Amino acid sequence: MDLNLNRADYLQVGVTSQKTMKLLPASKHRATQKVVVGDHDGIVMCFGMKKGEAVTVFKTLPGQKIARLELGGALNTPQEKIFIAAGSEIRGFTKRGKQFLSFETNLTESIKAMHISGSDLFLSASYIYNHYCDCKDQHYYLSGDKINDVICLPVERLLREVPVLACQDRVLRVLQGSDVTYEIEVPGPPTVLALHNGNGGDSGEDLLFGTSDGKLGLIQITTSKPIHKWEIRNEKKRGGILCVDSFDIVGDGVKDLLVGRDDGMVEVYGFDNANEPVLRFDHTLSESVTSIQGGCVGKDGYDEIVVSTYSGWITGLTTEPVHKESGPGEELKFNQEMQNKISSLRSELEQLQYKVLQEREKYQQSSQSSKAKSAVPSFSVNDKFTLNKDDASYSLILEVQTAIDNVLIQSDVPIDLLDVDKNSAVVSFSSCDSESNDNFLLATYRCQANTTRLELKIRSIEGQYGTLQAYVTPRIQPKTCQVRQYHIKPLSLHQRTHFIDHDRKGEGVFKSDNISTISILKDVLSKEATKRKINLNISYEINEVSVKHTLKLIHPKLEYQLLLAKKVQLIDALKELQVHEGNTNFLIPEYRCILEEADHLQEEYKKQPAHLERLYGMITDLFIDKFKFKGTNVKTKVPLLLEILDSYDQNALIAFFDAA
């Protein structure tokens, strides 16, 4: 079934965090709903739409940044009480804006995630989980890695409390009281949890999760073990998932899955007969989607998807058609409404221009005063630095609440900047002296007007570790800049495993197919132990077969890159033959395929030198490390190795490794 949705921007609040916008329950079926949203200025705002205009129901005074907003109420009643988390405090408001709760949790860290169920409150800071009942402390858990989200399966259906934590180490931890019942490994760091269909599905135990690398899945949380139901692998390489909701936007009686991603993508998944999700609709916004809800906001009877974005826009994707068929009377009414709207916008614009002039004068006076404190304007930056294990690269995403002017990237370790299709910024590189000032990379990205989000792709070299810095300068006056730092780890392209023998004490056993990995670990551990004056005994066993095995693992990638070069060299000659003969029927299928994929092959070939250089580097390191463990320095033989690689043959390469 085709789904056509039209965009309507309702209003803009301040910068928003993940899961800080909700729709209040409707008074009757498909009636318009009020929107409630909390922002970084600490303001909670509730509004509804009337004749195309946003009408405020209530708006609180500014305060601490709001990290989460949830709806609650007595179990089995409409959930229309508003709860917000700001700093270490929980506040509660009625749907009219009257505050009825102020609960100071006394947590040492700010609250990052929250779930409400009746009189039970489930909270997490970075590493600490707390459960309160009627504001009294009940249970506590300290996590080994950061907690990104918390949820509890529906108590009214299961008659038991089952809190679940989404942790950065790619694990969902299922709790009972203060103890972990069991752990579930998921395919990426989980960023968001939600009950399937809003109520846990048929069993009440179905839990949706989204990950920072864009994967989505459904797991049934039974009393004894998890049951994995389905998973979407993010083949299209879209952004990380920040929010999900269940709502029947298609109108077929089955709730669809609404997904918001950090690259601005909004997706709708429907469910076929096999209960597998199928993508029905997608729409791209210019900034990350922090909250998503299905409901009815703009006009009675027209369902829509309502989203909040990072910079605070509340936007609807509505089923209401843009162009309506109408009689003369309706058309006149529509024109009058449009005139009123234009007049209202003009008036609002004049007021804003006057306010800007006033603020500019005020700023000039305060900055020139002898008692002037720092008058540097502040701005919010949302950043994410994550490993993409599929192509062994890092994504650095920088999002600013206002337009970005430029971003300077500096690194004290060698890294490669890779092309990103979504990135329209112009990059220029500066020469740098790595010997005197530890600068291996200096690059400037100049952004086009109104760019608020920049995505960079970076590839590091394992064993070379240090710091990457991003200097972010927005288009605001006076010029100001924020610096963000990201650590490049020694084994930067490795990720955590979850199968560890806890019976071993005081020692670590590291195993790898690749000798170079062990070599990097040995060097880094020795260096860190010396720095900390710790005595380490390091012993190692090298299996000669592992070298040949690693070369065989690299072989398909190397062979593909070399074959790509050969294919590209044939393209011009094949095109000439095609022009001469008038068609390609006389060519063998392999050559016809090369011509059909010519553009794609040439595009890929542009990136080929970097890929080949990296593969050559891995093989060279493997060669040096193999003999380093035997106490032999073979760096003088590296030129000969490179000659063999230039006329690559797998058997000749293996023979060289054996004979050296």
N, C-alpha and C positions, 0 to 999 in steps of 0.2 A: 504494500500500500504506500503510495507517494505521500510525503509529508511536506507541506509548504508552510513555512513560518516566516513572518515579517518582523523586522527589528523595530523596537520602539525604545528610545532612551528616556527614562523617567526623570531622574535627577542625579546629582553628584554630591556625595558626602566626603569626609576625609579618607585617607588611606585606610584600607581594610585588611585584617588578617583572615586566615583560613577559617571557614565555618562561623561567620559573624552576621549572617543575614538569614531571616526566616519569614515565612508567611503565616500570619495568624489564622486560625481555623475560620472557615466561612460560616455565616449565619444560616444560610440555606444552600442547597446544591447549586453549584456553578454561579454563585453570587460573588461579587468582587471581594477580594481579601485585602487586609492591611499588610504593609511590609514593615518589618522592624529590623534595624541595622545598627551595629555599633562600630565605631572607627577608632583610629589611633589618637584622636584628640580627646577620647574618653566620652564622646557624646553618643547617647542612645537616641535614635530618632525613629518615630513611627509615623507612617504616612499612608494615604490612600489616594486613588485617582478619581477625579470628578471632572467630567467634560474635557478630558485630555490634560488637565492640570493636576499637579501633585499638591495635595492638601495635607498639611501637618496635623497629626492627632496629638502628639506630644514630642518634646525635645528636651533632653536633660542638659545640665550645665557641663562644661568640659571637665576632664579629670584624667586619671591614669589611662594609658593605652588599653583598649579592650581586646583581649586575646581570643575569647570565645563567647558565643551567644547561643543559648539553648532555650527551648520552650518546655514547660513542665506543668504539673498540676496533679491532683489526686488521680490514682490509677483508674482506668476505665471511664474517665471524664474527658471533655475537650481540653487539650494541652494549650492553654492560652496565657499562662503566666510566663513572664520573660525573666530569664536569669542571665547575668553577664559575669565574666571573670575578668578582673582588672588587677594587675599586680598579684598580691596574695589574698585579695578580697573577693567575695561573691556578693552580688547585689541582686535583689528581686524586685520586679515592677509588675503592676497589674497592666491589663491591655489599655487602660486609660492613662498610664504613666505614673500612678501613685506608687512610691517605694514602700515595700512592706518587709524587706529583708536587707540587713547589712551584716555579713558574717565574715569576720577576720579569721582566716585559717591558721595564721601564725607560721605558714610555710616560709622557709628561708629563701626560696626561689620563687619567681613569678609563675603563676599557673599557665600551663601551655595547652592543656586539653581538659574537657569537662563533659560529663554525661549526667543527665537528670532522670530519675525513675521514681515517681511518687515522692516520698520523703527521703529517699536515698540520693546521695551526692557522690559521684565518682570523679576524682580529680587526679591530674598528674602534672608535676613540674618536669624539669628535664629528665631526672632519673628516679624521682620519688612518686609512688602512687599512694593515694589516701582514699579511704571510703568513710563517709560520714552518714549518719542517720539522725534526722532531726537536729543537725548541726553538732552531733556528738561523735567523737572519733571512734571508729569501729575497727578498721583494718589498715595495714600499712605494708608496702613492699618496696624494696630498693632494687632497681633494675641494673643489670650489668652494662646496658647501653641506653642511649637516649630513647625516651618514650615520645612517639609522635602523635598518638591518638589513643583514646580510651572509650570503651563502650560496654554495655551490659546487656545480655540477652533478655528478652521480655519476661520479667518476673511474673506478671499477671497470667502468662500462658504456661510457663515451666514450673512455677511455684518454687523456684530456687534462684539464688543470685549467682550469675556466671559472668564476672567481669573479664574482659579481654583487652590486653595491651598490645598496641602496634609498636614494635621496637626497631630501632635503626639497624640492628644487626641481622635484618631479614628474618625476624622471628615474631610470630604472634604468641603471646604468653596467656594461657587460660588459667584463671585464678579461682581458688576456693578459699575465702577468708584472706589470710595473709600468705598463703602458700600457692606455688605453681602446681596445677594439676598435670598439665603437659604443655609442651612447646610445639609449635607448627612452623616448619621452615617454609617460607614463601619465596618467589623468584626474584624479588627485589626489595629494597627498604620500604616497608609499608608506611604510607603517609596518611591514609584515611580509612576509617571503618564505618560501615553502615549496615543496618538490618535489611535483609533482602525483602522487597515489597513493603518496607517500612515497619514490618511486624515480625520478621524472622522467617517468612515463608510458611509453607505447609506445616513444617515441624516446629516452628518457633526457634530453630537452632541454626538457620541459614544466615551466614555472615558474608557480606561483600567486603573486599579489600582492594585498594588501589595503591600503586607503588610509585616511587619517585622516578623510576625509569619507564613509566607509562604502561605498566601491565595491570590487568584487572582480573579478579578471580572470585569464585564463590566456594565457601567451605562450610560444611555442616559440623557444628561443634557438639558432638555427642558427649555423654558422661565419661566415656572411656578413651575415645580416640577421634581424630578428625577424619572427615570424609571429603576428599577433594571432588567437587562437582564439575566445574569447568574453569577455563583460564583463557584470557585473550592476551596474545604475546606481544602486541605493539609492533606489528610488521611494518607499519607506515612510519615508524620512528617519530611519533608525535611526543608532546611534552609529558611531564610527570602529572599524576592525577592528584588534584587538591580537594575535590568534592564530588559526591554522588548523591542521587536521590531516586526514588521510585515513584512514577506517576504515569497514568494512562493518557499520554498526549496524542497517541494515534487514534484513540477512541474505539478500540476493538474489544474492550472489556478486560484486557490483560495489562497489568502495569508494565510500563517501559522503564528502561534504565537510563537515567540522565547523568552525564559525566562532564565535569569541567576540568580542563588541564592548564598547566602553567605556561603553555605557549599560546593561550587564548582560544583554544579549540573547545567548542561545545558539541557533544555527541549525544545521539539518541539511539539506544539499542532496543530492538524489539525481540520477542521470544517466539521461535517457531515451535512446531509440534514436539521436537526433541528437547525442548527447554534449553536450547543453546542460543546465546545472544547473537543477533544479526544487526549490523549497522544500518539504520534506516535514514539518518539525517546527520549532517554536520555543518557547523557554521564557525567561521574564524573571527574572533575579536582581536584587537590590537594589543591586549595585555592579559596577564594571567587572570583566570576565573577563580575567585576565592570562595564563593558560595553558589549553590544552584538549588532551585526549588521548582516544583511543578505546581500550578494553581491557576488562579484567575485574578488579575489585577487591573488591567486596562478597561475592560468592559464586560458586563454581565453576559454569561453564556459563551464566552470565547476563552478556551483554555490556553495556557502559555507556559513557557519556561522562563523563570525570572532568575537572573544572575547578578552577582556583585563582582566588580573587578578590583584589581589591586589599587588603582587610584581613586576608587570610591564611586564609580558609575553604577547605578542600578538600571539594568537594561532588561527588556522583555523580548522574547521571541514568540510572537502571538499567532494564533490561528485566525485572528480577525483579518479579513482581506483589506489590502491597501485601497484599491479602487472598488467602490460599491456601486452597483446599478441602482439608480434612484430617479424619482420623478422630479419635475421642476421645483416643487416646494422643498424637497429634501436637499436639492442642489443649492438652493438659495440659503438654506439653513447652514449647509456645510461651508459655503463661501463666507458667511457671516462669522462662523466659528473660527475660520482661518484668519480673517481680518482681525478678530479680537486677540487671537494668539500672537499674530505678528506685532500688533500694537503693544501687547503685554511684554513681549521679548525686547522690543525697542526701549521701552521704559526701564526694564531691568538692566539692559546694556548701558544706558545713560547713567543709572545709579552706580553700576560697577565702575565705569570710567571715572566718575567723580570720586569714588572711594579710593581708587588707585592713585589719583592725583594727591588726595589727602595723605595717604600712607607714604607716598614718595616724599612729600614735603616733610612729614614727621621724621622719616628716616634720615633725610639730609640734615635736619636740625640736630637729631640725637647723635649722629656720627661726627658732627663738627664741634659738638660741645666738649668743654675741657674735662667734664666728668664722664665722658662717653665710655661705656664698657664696649666689649666686642660686639659689633653689630653685624657679624657674618650671618647670613641667612642659613637656616638649617633645612635639610631636605631628606626624605626617606629613600633608602636604597634597599631593594629586595634582591638578594643574591643567592645563587645555588651552584655548587661545584661538585659534580657527580661523575662517577666512573661509568662508562658505557662498556660493559663487558663484551658485547657482540663485536665491536670493532676496535677494542683496546684503546679507547680515547677518553678524554674528560670533556664534559660540557660545562662551560662557565656561562651562567645566565645572569645578566645584570638588568634590573628593572628599576626605573626611577619614577617618582610621582609626577615629574614634569619632563619636558623634552630634554634629551641628552645632546650636548654639544659635541664632546669628544671623550674617548676613553684611552688612557695610556696604559699599556701592558709592559711590565718590567719583570724579568726573571733572572735569578742568580744561578740557574742551572739550564743546560741546553734543553729546549722544548721546541716542537714544531707547531705552528698555527695552521690548522686545516681549513679548507673552504666549507662554508655553511650556506646552503641554498637560500635560507630565509633571511640571511644577513645582507642588507643593502648598503651598509657603511663602507666607506673608502678607507683602505688600510695603507699606511706607509711605514716603512722600516727605517730605523736609524742605525748607523754603524756604531758598534760598541766595543770597548776594549775589555775583554774578559779577564785578562791577566792583572791589570792594575785596579779595577774596581768591581770585579765579580758581576759584570753585566754580560749575560749571554744573549739577552733579547730585549730590544726596545722597539715597540710598535705602537702606532697611534691609529685609532679608528675614529674617523670623522663621520658623524651621523647626519642623515638627511633630516630636514625639518619635521618636527612632530614625532620623531622616533623616541619612544619611551622604554623600549626593550631591545637589548642587544644579546645575541647568542654567539658564543665563540666555541670552537672545538680545538682541543689541545692534545698533543701526544707527547708523553714524557719518555725518558730512557731509564729503564730499570737500573738501579744501582747509583744513579746520580740524583741526589735529593737536596732540597733547599726550599726556597720561598718564591711564590709567584705573587706579584702585586698588581692591583688594578686601581688606577687613579681616575675617578669618575667626576667629570665636570658637566653640570647641566647648563641649559640656556637661561640662566637667571642673573640678574645684576644685584649687587656687585659679584664679580666672578668668585666662585668658591669651589672647593674640591674635597671629595672624601676618598680615603685610601682604604681598600680592602685587601687582606692578606690570605693566601691559600697555601697550605703546606703540601709540597710534593714529597711523598714518602719514599723510602729506599726501594721497597717492593710495591711501587705505585700501581702496577697493573694486576696485582693479586687481590683476591677478596677472601673474607673470612670463611672458614669451614665450621660446621657445627657438630662434627663427630670427634670428640676429644675424650681421651682416657683420663678420668679425674683421679685414678689411683696412683699415677706417677707423681712424685714430689721432688722438687729441687732440681729437676732437669727438664730439658726440652729436646724432643726428637723431631727434626725437620726432614721431611722426605719430599723429593721432587724428581720428575723425569728429566729435568734440565739441570745440568751441573752448574750453569751460570747463576741460577736462583740460589743454590747452596753457597756459592762463592760470595754473592752479595750479602747473604745473611751472615756468613762468617766474618766478613770485613766490617760490617756495620756493628755487629755484636761486640767484636774485639775493640773497635773504636769507642763505643759507648761505655764498655766496661772499664777501659783505661781512663776515660774522662771521669768516671764515678769512683775510681780506685776499687773496683770489684774484681776479685780473682775468679777467672773462668777457665775451666778445662774443656777444650774443644777437641773432639775426636771425630773422624769422618771415615766412611766407607764408600768408595767409588765403584759403581758397577759399570764396567766398560761397555756393556750392551746398551746402557741408557743413552750413550752418545749417538749411536747408530739409530736408536729409536727416535730421539729428538730430531735428527736430520730427516728422518722419514716423515715426521709430523710437519716439518717446515716445507718439505718437497712440494706438496700440491699448491701451496701459496706461491712459491718461487716459480714453479712451472707455469702457473696461470699468468703471472706478471710477464714472463719471458714470451709466452705465447701471444699475449696481448700486444707486445711490441711487434711481433711478426705479422699479426693481423693488420695492424695500423699501417705498416709499410706496404701492404698489398692494396690498400683502399684506392689510392690514386690510379694505379694501373688497372684495377677492376672497373673503376668509373669510366676510364678512357675506353676500355673494351665495350662497356655498356653503351656509350655514346656511338661508337663505331658500328656495333651490331644492331642497335635500336631496341634490344631487350636483353634479358638475362637468362633466357631459357636454355642457352647452350652451356651455361656454367654448371659445375657440379654443386650439389646442395650446400656444401661447406662454404664455397665462395659466394653463393647467393645470400647465405645467412650473414656473411661479413658485410655485404653491401646494405642489407636491410638494417643492420645494427650499427652502421658507420658512425652516425652522430654520437650514439652512446659510447662506442669504443673510443672515439677521439676525445670525448669528454673525460673518460676514465684514464686515458693515456696521459692527460695533462698532469694527473696526480701520481703517475707511475714512478718517476725518479725517486720520490720520497719513500714510496713503498719498497722499491728495490734496495735503496740505501739502508732502510731499517732491517730488512731481511738479511742483507749482507753483514750488517753490524751484529745481528744475533748469531750468525754462523761464525763470524770472527771471534766474538766473545767466547763462544762454546769451545773453539779451537784453543784459545789462550788459556781458558779456565781448566780444560782437560789436563793440560800439561803443567799448569800451576800447582795442582794438587800433587803432582809427581816431583815438584821441585825444579822444573825445567822452564826456562824462559824461551818461548818460541816466537817472539814478536818479529824477529828478522825474517821469519818464513811467511809472514802475513801477505807481502806482495805476491808471492807465488800462489797463495790461497785465492787471492782476488783474481788472478789470471784464470784459475780453474773455474771460478764462479762466472767469469765473463763468457766462457765457452762451456756453459753448465751441462754436466752429465752427472746424474745421481751416483752411479757406480764409481766414477772417477773421483768424486768428492769424498765418498766413504773410504776409498782406497788411500787417498791423501791423508785423511785423519788417522788411518791405521798405520801408515808407513812413517809418518813424521816422528 
